[in-house]
Amino acid sequence: MRIHSSALQYFDAVRRAGSIREAARRLNVASSAVNRQVLKLEAEIGTPLFDRTPSGVTLTTAGEILAHHVIVVLQDLDRTSAEIEALKGARVGHVEIAAVESVCSSLLPVVLGRLRERAPRVTAEVKMMGSGSIPEALETGMADVGFAFDLPRYPDLRQVYVASFKLGAIMASDHPLAGREKLSFAACSDYPLVMAARDLSINQLLAPVMRQANRQVDPVMRTNSIELMHQLVRTGEAIAFQTPIGLETMIESGALVHVPLNGPVLSDLGVYVRAGRSLPAPVDLFLQLLTAELQERQRNEQSDL
C-alpha cells in the first residue's frame, strides 16, 4: 500500500540505507528521483533533513524529529494494510525480527515453521545481533520484534514476554565434569575457559558468580560468536557458559552437555516490541506462536529445577 506521499517513503529509505544511491538501489528507482523527493520534503519543511558527506548522509536534528514521526506512520500503515488484507480473507504481511544468535538455531526455526503453516503468505526477515543493539533496532523501525537476554528497562520498549533459563557450563560429553548435576564457577575455572565477549549480556550474569569464586580468570579466548564457542568446546577440554537455548539439538545428540551453575543462575530471555505501537496482524500472530513455544520450554526448564 502506498497511501502516504513518496517523499516520506523515500526519506525513510535514505535514513535506513545511509546514502541516496543505496536507497535508490533498494527501491529500484533512479537516484535522481530519490534525491528530488528528499529535496522537495526539505523545501516544504524549510530545513535540511540530512547532512551530506562524500561517504553518505546522516540525519540532522530536524531529520531525527521527522524520522520518529515517519517510523510511527509507516509502521501503522503496515498494520492497516494487514487489516485490509484480512478483510479480503488473505493473511499476508511481513515480520522483521532482531534476535540474539542463540535463538536462531532452534527456537526461531520452530516458530517460523508454525507461522508458515498458519499463514503461508506471511514472510519474515531475521537480523542477528547482540542484545545491546536490539533496542535501537526496535526504536528506529528496523525490526518489529526483538529477542534479547537480560535487558534493562527501556521506556520506548514493551516487554511482550520473558522466560527464565538456567545459565550453565557447556562442555564435551566426555569432559571430566560432564557427569555433575550442578557446578560451581570455581570448579569450572580449573579447566580452559572460553568466555563471551565483554559486550554480551552473559558477562553481567557471570560477574557476581566470578567475584564469589574469588579466582583469577584468564580465558583462552573471548568471542561474540556462539557457534565458535560450541566448536571450541566440542573439540577439547574447554568450558563455556550459556543457557540451554540454542543447544537443544547438540544436547539431545550427546555432542554437548549443559550443567547448571550453582544457585541456579537464571538468565531472562525477553521478547520486545516498540512501546505504544498497534501491531499488524502478522506480527501479532508471530508473537502468539512464539509465546506458546517459550511457555512450553520454560515449563520444561522449571521441571528440572
Disulfide bonds with the S-S distance in Angstrom:
none
